């Protein structure tokens, strides 16, 4: 009787150990993939933040203008911007500022 009880106890321990081991492996894989995804997202975030802070700052944009465009670009007043639309062979000119207020 003791041998049968010992045999079933050993089999039970082997089965529970196998189940626990499989569940921990699945959990470790899930944690690993989640950490990898977080790492990728952190890298993307840092690149986007760099782009936002460094490349789109007004000072940097002015530097790029002087560096690449020299005198090709010029400042204009927003009141001078117009919108042209063609309706039934007629050209309609509207103020840009008026369009934004609506």
Secondary structure, DSSP 8 states (H G I E B T S, - for coil): -HHHHHHHHHHHHHHHHHHHHHHHHHHHHHHHHHHHHHHHHHHHHHHHHHIIIIISSHHHHHHHIIIIITTS-----GGG-EEEEEETTEEEEEEHHHHHH-
